[in-house]
Amino acid sequence: MTVTPMRWASACVLACLVLGVLLLPPDPSPDQFAEWSPRWTAHEQTLTKQLNARQIHSRMLATAYQAASDADVARRVAAQLASASARNGPSIWFDSDVPASARSRVSQLIAAEQTSRGSWRGKSPVGVLVFTDTAATLAGARLPWGFNGPLIASTTMLRATPGADGRCVAVVRIGRRVLRGEDSIPSDRHLLDGCAFYDAFGSPGAQIRAWMDSSTAGFGRDLSFAPPDSATVKQSRWGFYDFWYSDWRFARCAGNDLPECSALLRMPTVSWQWRWANDLSVPVPAEPQAYNYPTPGFNATLLDAMVREIGPERFERVWQSPKSIDSAYFDVTGESLASWVHRRAVTLDGPYHIGPLPTTTTAILTIVTIACALALSARFARRPVSA
Amino acid sequence: MSEPRRVVRGLTLPLAIALASVMAAPRVSTAQSTAQYRARLIAALRDRHALRDSLDALHAHRIAEVPPDSMSSGRLHVRYSKATLGPSLDATLRGAVRQAAGDVDAEFGDAQIGDSGAVLVVSRVNWGMFTALGFDAVLVELSGGRGRMSPVRSPITERKLADALVDMIGTLATDGVPANVSRWAGYHTPARPLTHDDWEAAALDLATSNSSVARTCYSGSVAGCESALGLTTVRDSLSEWYTPEGWRALVASWNVQPGDPALAAAHAECVDKKVMATCERLARSRPVPVPLDMATRSTLFNLAIARGGRSAYAKLRSAHGTPLEVLSAVAGIAPDALVDDWRTHTLASVPHGVRPGAAEATVLLAWTALFGFAATRRRS
């Protein structure tokens, strides 16, 4: 029988069906021994899925509510915050239930953070709101574990608009372990969060402020004047907090695709809850997400790396420029911002080659392999026998 | 069929699909006020609690379906459905329950484990993310909505099942551990017999600790052991537990974030330049750890239980006082005697170095002779 393409395809399909019937396991649900009680199991699984979805929804609402509530408090106490002069350090407002020991520790850490920057401080008024993070119920409804999350402390910042004087406001939430006296806020925790940029370099130019707002300040959440990137700095700065392997834009930027580097800076920096959850009913908060640990990752430390690389004097000129961040950076350094972002990506993650990468060795090996195959065929293949 | 009717019929399906798409599409919300978020959050939390209650009720229904008196052995009552487990697992479970009943009696003695013994529910489930790729497992859970479950995965043996049952009962036995003892132990009071590995880990912790009191414990001071185990009151833990060199060792163990140049400089000053004043300042900025770790402290807890015999868990529930007084009451011996016993046990478990035996020595000599002989032959 001649093997025609149609017969070949039919045989393949038939073989696949036979394999499917023979090898694939049966659906276990009709098997009375495989499940304890199928009718309950199906219902229980459905309820569990609904419960998980409701849990995610509640957490997103809690985050959005907390961000909106913080902004409300900042507006309410704006006059109180404004009474202090920038020269005397950030004005700190404590919620009524913050104990004296925690107040003293927070004040001490903020003073130390400012002092570590030498003369780079007091350029713009900064406020700090300090809360405890121990709420267990909300209007009688019990908050599940994880809502009042940080065991030590979390920080975030509000956009610099709530008060009449446009000051940047940092929010510190003190966790249970600190309040119980089981732990203390470590001295390397920067409580001013992104407001440290305002404190060190004053208010940003209009376009840079708009860029910060549009990216929920996601590129400047920590400031230090540590030396330029050492191995340990790289290790601490690099994390998967705001980046994961499937981030093709970052990969293309590391591969010297400069337009993608520029596009990277225009991407909204969304908190993980909104990135992972398929729930559009809760809008992404306009305020930045809170961090429970010292700020990690490529995005959140980008401006911090810029300060360390070009120095605070030149960074101040970039920061206060009325132009866009790209133009301001180019004016001050003579280098395009995209090129710097590319270098930053390479510094942290190594170079990347876009597309296939045939090297001389692999090309020679391929040619040699083909030549060998041809030679073997020519030598050993059977010749057709002539009639 | 008339032309208009055909047109209407032709449009019905696309229109229905379009309408369904619009209605089913997620509604993108816009920013809301704090009060609106609060109201939505409260509603979501209540909804969540209602779902949780429904799930709990359903679980209770499932439990109610299992025969209440499937199998008992001693104080161990197991509920399961024979039809669900099948004959092979049924036989394995019966063997496991017999083993577990003996273990429970030996380990927990007179401990109160439930009002009339422990009731456990055993079920067979498909374990894995995808049903087709999952595998059978047996789930052991405490009856009465206590929430603790433990899966026993394939291959399911009598020993594995018995261990899971005993582990579950351990949860009940350590229920009444006084809060201060639990806190002292680092919230880690495993109810199980100690193994040689546990003692060896404790011995290594004691022998390698950078604390001065741990060293005095090692060299024979019972008071030092009590202090190193965190059993005595200390006024200044840093200076009482650690010497200045210990402060430096504590600071050296930190993973300092380079984002803080002041801290990084101070860290280097302490660790590299050995400026003890800086070490002290830094060490005081964080909680001072108890010299001997949580796992080591749990060996003392388990030793007291073992010394206490059948009534140990019962005494544990009713004992009062400091953790050392409670453990001493449980063990039925004086505090110093208990700690001394612990020290003796720990030091006896210090791993010895590798010593070559007769076989190793013979092989060594044989190789030496062989190479020596070969070298001589070559020269000639």
Chai-1 contact restraints between the chains, C-beta under 6 A:
chainA,res_idxA,chainB,res_idxB,connection_type,confidence,min_distance_angstrom,max_distance_angstrom,comment,restraint_id
A,P25,B,A132,contact,1.0,0.0,6.0,A-B,restraint_1
A,P28,B,N126,contact,1.0,0.0,6.0,A-B,restraint_2
A,P28,B,T131,contact,1.0,0.0,6.0,A-B,restraint_3
A,F33,B,G86,contact,1.0,0.0,6.0,A-B,restraint_4
A,W36,B,T84,contact,1.0,0.0,6.0,A-B,restraint_5
A,W36,B,S123,contact,1.0,0.0,6.0,A-B,restraint_6
A,S37,B,R62,contact,1.0,0.0,6.0,A-B,restraint_7
A,S37,B,E65,contact,1.0,0.0,6.0,A-B,restraint_8
A,W40,B,R62,contact,1.0,0.0,6.0,A-B,restraint_9
A,E44,B,L58,contact,1.0,0.0,6.0,A-B,restraint_10
A,L47,B,S54,contact,1.0,0.0,6.0,A-B,restraint_11
A,L47,B,L55,contact,1.0,0.0,6.0,A-B,restraint_12
A,Q50,B,L51,contact,1.0,0.0,6.0,A-B,restraint_13
A,L51,B,L51,contact,1.0,0.0,6.0,A-B,restraint_14
A,R54,B,D47,contact,1.0,0.0,6.0,A-B,restraint_15
A,R54,B,R48,contact,1.0,0.0,6.0,A-B,restraint_16
A,R54,B,L51,contact,1.0,0.0,6.0,A-B,restraint_17
A,H57,B,A44,contact,1.0,0.0,6.0,A-B,restraint_18
A,S58,B,A44,contact,1.0,0.0,6.0,A-B,restraint_19
A,S58,B,L45,contact,1.0,0.0,6.0,A-B,restraint_20
A,S58,B,R48,contact,1.0,0.0,6.0,A-B,restraint_21
A,L61,B,R40,contact,1.0,0.0,6.0,A-B,restraint_22
A,L61,B,L41,contact,1.0,0.0,6.0,A-B,restraint_23
A,L61,B,A44,contact,1.0,0.0,6.0,A-B,restraint_24
A,A62,B,L41,contact,1.0,0.0,6.0,A-B,restraint_25
A,A64,B,Y37,contact,1.0,0.0,6.0,A-B,restraint_26
A,Y65,B,Y37,contact,1.0,0.0,6.0,A-B,restraint_27
A,Y65,B,R38,contact,1.0,0.0,6.0,A-B,restraint_28
A,Y65,B,L41,contact,1.0,0.0,6.0,A-B,restraint_29
A,A68,B,T34,contact,1.0,0.0,6.0,A-B,restraint_30
A,A68,B,Y37,contact,1.0,0.0,6.0,A-B,restraint_31
A,S69,B,T34,contact,1.0,0.0,6.0,A-B,restraint_32
A,D72,B,T34,contact,1.0,0.0,6.0,A-B,restraint_33
A,S116,B,A262,contact,1.0,0.0,6.0,A-B,restraint_34
A,L138,B,I42,contact,1.0,0.0,6.0,A-B,restraint_35
A,A139,B,I42,contact,1.0,0.0,6.0,A-B,restraint_36
A,A141,B,I42,contact,1.0,0.0,6.0,A-B,restraint_37
A,A141,B,L45,contact,1.0,0.0,6.0,A-B,restraint_38
A,A141,B,R46,contact,1.0,0.0,6.0,A-B,restraint_39
A,D183,B,P287,contact,1.0,0.0,6.0,A-B,restraint_40
A,S187,B,L263,contact,1.0,0.0,6.0,A-B,restraint_41
A,S187,B,S285,contact,1.0,0.0,6.0,A-B,restraint_42
A,D188,B,Q257,contact,1.0,0.0,6.0,A-B,restraint_43
A,D188,B,D260,contact,1.0,0.0,6.0,A-B,restraint_44
A,D188,B,L263,contact,1.0,0.0,6.0,A-B,restraint_45
A,S224,B,G259,contact,1.0,0.0,6.0,A-B,restraint_46
A,F225,B,P261,contact,1.0,0.0,6.0,A-B,restraint_47
A,A226,B,P258,contact,1.0,0.0,6.0,A-B,restraint_48
A,A226,B,P261,contact,1.0,0.0,6.0,A-B,restraint_49
A,T232,B,P258,contact,1.0,0.0,6.0,A-B,restraint_50
A,V233,B,P258,contact,1.0,0.0,6.0,A-B,restraint_51
A,S236,B,Q257,contact,1.0,0.0,6.0,A-B,restraint_52
A,S236,B,P258,contact,1.0,0.0,6.0,A-B,restraint_53
A,L280,B,P26,contact,1.0,0.0,6.0,A-B,restraint_54
A,L280,B,V28,contact,1.0,0.0,6.0,A-B,restraint_55
A,S281,B,S29,contact,1.0,0.0,6.0,A-B,restraint_56
A,P283,B,S29,contact,1.0,0.0,6.0,A-B,restraint_57
A,P283,B,T30,contact,1.0,0.0,6.0,A-B,restraint_58
A,P283,B,A31,contact,1.0,0.0,6.0,A-B,restraint_59
A,P294,B,Q257,contact,1.0,0.0,6.0,A-B,restraint_60
